[in-house]
Amino acid sequence: MRVFPLLALLCIADCVAAPVAIDVGHYLAEPGASSARGRPELEFNRELASLIRAALEARGLSVLLIGADGNMRVLSRRTAAARGAALLVSVHHDSVQPHYLEEWEYEGETRRFSDRFAGFSLFVSRRNPQPAESLACAAAIGAGLRAAGFAPSLYHAEPIPGESKPFADRRNGVHYYDNLVVLHTATQPALLLEAGVIVNRAEELALRSPATQWRIAVAVAEGVRECLAAQGKL
């Protein structure tokens, strides 16, 4: 059995030896999309990633959190940091293509929004060294999110510039995105989660709710546990 001594200090006694790596998407210099009310995506990502870690640890899985300080600019450093983990999950929040965005006034500022799309999306890469395992874990997370009352956005499969991401599992909101660096440079199964559309004004408020964040985190943790158990990694 492999041992991760630094992680053991942070984890309860029955954690598995091989951790789940949770990547906090984006960094301070490029904090990702801006929500309908002007909040940077990075802030959403940090909050949710922390809750996913808590939900996983509550289920006996050890977790390595990557990029939480906002200073890890190079994506390949993230996958290098995750080496040895059983699974890499990159946590993000979604926007839409620019031509869908409209303007509104919020607290004296002009902001951009689109209420046209809502929901989660998941991505895997066929260039990952374990594409079938990546897809199985993404599908399990998608199924968990649906069971918790969330719906996939399906928007990324639209045949428009910047999208056209084919479905890997339409029912569970999983798309192929082969060239995502954090997915294809990973040495283990890897997936990227877009937890919801933060330029959607109603969904942004839901995604800022601690209750909604925890429901998402629990659904993700249950999906991770299910897929790793099925792959004999627990």
C-alpha positions in Angstrom: 0.0 0.0 0.0 1.3 3.4 -0.9 1.4 6.0 1.9 1.0 9.8 1.7 2.5 11.0 5.0 1.7 14.7 4.6 -1.9 14.0 3.7 -2.2 11.6 6.6 -1.8 14.5 9.0 -4.9 16.2 7.5 -7.1 13.1 7.2 -9.2 10.9 9.4 -7.9 7.5 10.3 -9.8 5.5 7.7 -8.9 7.6 4.6 -7.8 5.7 1.6 -4.1 5.8 0.7 -4.5 7.1 -2.8 -6.1 10.6 -2.6 -8.5 12.5 -4.8 -6.8 15.6 -6.2 -9.2 18.7 -6.3 -8.0 21.5 -8.6 -9.3 25.0 -7.9 -9.8 26.4 -11.4 -8.1 29.7 -12.4 -5.7 31.9 -10.4 -5.5 35.5 -9.0 -4.1 37.1 -12.2 -6.7 35.4 -14.4 -9.7 34.7 -12.1 -12.0 33.3 -14.8 -15.5 34.4 -15.7 -17.2 37.3 -14.0 -20.6 36.6 -12.6 -23.7 38.5 -13.4 -23.1 40.6 -10.3 -19.3 41.0 -10.9 -17.9 38.3 -8.6 -14.9 36.4 -10.0 -15.2 32.8 -10.8 -12.2 31.9 -8.7 -14.1 32.8 -5.6 -16.9 30.4 -6.5 -14.3 27.7 -7.3 -12.5 28.1 -4.0 -15.7 27.8 -2.0 -17.0 24.8 -3.8 -13.6 23.0 -3.9 -13.3 23.4 -0.2 -16.7 21.9 0.4 -16.1 19.0 -2.0 -12.9 18.2 0.0 -15.0 18.2 3.2 -17.6 16.0 1.7 -15.0 13.5 0.4 -13.1 13.5 3.7 -16.4 12.8 5.5 -16.7 9.7 3.4 -13.2 8.5 4.3 -11.3 9.7 1.2 -8.1 11.6 1.5 -7.9 14.8 -0.6 -5.2 17.0 -2.0 -6.4 20.5 -2.7 -4.4 22.2 -5.6 -4.3 25.9 -6.5 -6.3 27.2 -3.5 -3.9 30.0 -2.9 -4.5 31.4 -6.3 -0.9 31.5 -7.3 -0.5 28.4 -9.5 -0.5 29.9 -13.0 0.9 26.9 -15.0 -1.7 24.2 -15.6 1.0 21.5 -16.1 2.2 22.2 -12.5 -1.3 21.3 -11.3 -1.3 17.9 -13.0 2.3 17.4 -11.7 1.1 18.2 -8.2 -1.7 15.6 -8.6 0.6 12.8 -9.6 -0.1 9.7 -7.6 -3.8 10.6 -7.0 -6.5 8.1 -8.0 -8.6 10.9 -9.6 -8.2 14.6 -10.6 -11.3 16.8 -10.4 -10.9 20.4 -11.7 -13.6 22.7 -10.2 -15.0 25.6 -12.3 -18.1 27.7 -12.8 -19.5 28.5 -16.2 -20.2 31.4 -18.5 -21.6 31.5 -22.1 -20.3 32.7 -25.5 -20.1 36.5 -25.7 -22.9 36.9 -28.3 -25.3 35.6 -25.7 -24.4 38.2 -23.1 -26.6 41.2 -22.4 -26.1 44.2 -20.1 -27.9 45.3 -16.9 -27.2 47.7 -14.1 -26.3 46.2 -10.7 -25.3 48.4 -7.7 -24.5 51.3 -10.0 -22.3 49.2 -12.4 -23.0 47.9 -15.8 -22.7 44.1 -15.7 -23.0 41.4 -18.3 -25.4 38.5 -17.9 -27.3 35.8 -19.8 -30.3 34.0 -18.3 -30.6 31.8 -21.4 -28.6 28.8 -20.0 -28.3 27.2 -16.6 -27.0 23.9 -15.2 -23.8 21.9 -14.8 -21.5 20.4 -17.4 -18.7 17.9 -17.2 -15.7 17.4 -19.5 -13.3 14.6 -20.2 -10.4 14.2 -22.7 -9.8 11.2 -25.0 -6.2 12.2 -24.8 -6.1 11.4 -21.1 -4.2 8.1 -20.4 -7.3 6.6 -18.9 -10.3 7.9 -20.9 -12.7 5.2 -20.0 -12.1 5.6 -16.3 -12.4 9.4 -16.7 -15.7 9.1 -18.4 -17.0 6.7 -15.8 -16.2 9.1 -13.0 -17.7 12.1 -14.8 -20.9 10.1 -15.5 -21.1 9.1 -11.9 -20.8 12.7 -10.8 -23.4 13.8 -13.4 -25.8 11.1 -12.2 -25.3 12.2 -8.6 -26.0 15.8 -9.5 -29.1 14.9 -11.3 -30.3 12.8 -8.4 -29.7 15.8 -6.1 -32.1 17.9 -8.3 -29.6 19.6 -10.7 -29.8 19.5 -14.5 -27.1 19.5 -17.1 -26.9 22.7 -19.3 -26.2 20.8 -22.6 -25.2 24.2 -24.0 -21.6 23.2 -24.9 -22.7 20.8 -27.6 -24.3 23.6 -29.7 -22.7 23.7 -33.2 -21.5 27.3 -32.7 -18.0 28.8 -32.6 -16.3 28.1 -29.3 -18.6 25.2 -28.5 -19.4 22.0 -30.5 -18.2 19.8 -27.7 -19.6 16.4 -28.5 -21.5 14.4 -25.9 -19.7 11.6 -24.1 -22.8 11.0 -22.0 -25.7 13.3 -22.8 -28.0 12.1 -20.0 -25.3 13.0 -17.4 -24.1 16.2 -19.0 -20.6 14.9 -20.0 -18.8 16.3 -23.0 -15.5 15.4 -24.7 -13.0 18.3 -24.6 -9.8 16.6 -25.8 -7.4 19.5 -25.7 -8.0 20.8 -22.1 -4.5 20.8 -20.7 -5.5 19.9 -17.1 -7.2 16.8 -18.5 -4.9 15.5 -21.1 -1.7 16.1 -19.1 -3.0 14.3 -16.1 -1.4 10.9 -15.3 -4.7 9.6 -13.8 -8.3 9.7 -14.7 -9.4 13.4 -14.8 -12.5 15.5 -15.3 -13.5 19.1 -15.3 -16.7 20.2 -13.6 -18.6 23.4 -14.5 -20.9 23.5 -11.5 -23.3 26.0 -12.9 -23.7 29.2 -15.0 -22.7 32.2 -12.9 -23.7 34.7 -15.6 -27.3 33.5 -15.2 -28.7 35.9 -12.5 -30.9 33.4 -10.7 -28.3 30.6 -10.9 -25.6 32.8 -9.6 -27.6 33.5 -6.4 -28.2 29.8 -6.0 -24.5 29.0 -6.5 -23.7 31.5 -3.7 -26.0 29.8 -1.3 -24.2 27.6 1.3 -27.1 25.1 1.1 -26.8 24.7 -2.7 -23.0 24.6 -2.5 -23.2 21.7 0.0 -25.8 19.8 -2.1 -23.4 20.0 -5.1 -20.4 19.0 -3.0 -22.2 16.0 -1.5 -23.4 14.9 -5.0 -19.8 15.2 -6.4 -18.4 13.3 -3.4 -20.9 10.5 -3.8 -20.1 10.2 -7.5 -16.4 10.1 -6.8 -16.8 7.4 -4.2 -19.0 5.3 -6.4 -16.7 5.5 -9.4 -13.5 4.8 -7.5 -15.2 1.9 -5.7 -16.3 0.4 -9.1 -12.7 0.8 -10.3 -11.3 -1.1 -7.3 -9.5 2.0 -6.0 -11.1 2.1 -2.5 
